[in-house]
Amino acid sequence: MRREIKVLLFDLGRVLVDFDHSRSAERIAVFCSKAPRQIYDLFFESGATIDFESGKITPEDFYLQVKQMLDLKLSYDSFEPIWNEIFFLSAKNRSVFGLVNNLRANYKTALLSNINILHYEYLKKNFPVFGVFDRIFLSFQMGLIKPDKEIYNLVIRDLGVSPQEIFYTDDRPELVQSAKSLGIQGYVFTNFGQLINDLKDNGIIPWPRCVNDSF
């Protein structure tokens, strides 16, 4: 028998805010000999990015590694805004925000994100997404990144509920699968309508005004 959901756990990127690393890759390409696609792949797949998101290196260390890898002719002060200015809000993001804002009256709301400190500080200043969450879990603060099972275990322990009492949505299937292997009720986020259906499948019925209740 499925347990009643007590916590709604959301991913951040491409759920509550959208982003496009090609924006920064194209701007950085002006200051090095690499093509934007090579820079884009570096931002997603390099060990430096993983270390940065898991809080193992400082912003300055990350910049120095990127500078060395790209032979980058760009100062840290100029690099930082280019690195950060990749985020934007879509109608989908606004709908999810409105949904969370309404459901928090009856459920504990939580956020779990793979994110580095620069992006977090930038988002906190420019996008009011964090205020609707009772608990925020960030990879750079936890020293772990999804899909490491230990990050989900830490979240479960902190929330003080069983895994089966957590509803979790994330846009990346491999991250959802890792959470589900621990018993969390995980669902791949594809669009707002699918999220509503997934919630209803778990007995969570959002009231109608949530779709218009946004930033």
Secondary structure by P-SEA (a helix, b strand, c coil): ccccccbbbbbcccccbbbbaaaaaaaacccccccaaaaaaaacccaaaaaaaaccccaaaaaaaaaaaacccccaaaaaaaacccccccaaaaaaaaaaaaacccccccccccccaaaaaaaaacccccccccbbbbccccccccccaaaaaaaaaaaccccccbbbbbccaaaaaaaaaaccbbbbbccaaaaaaaaaaaccccccccccccc
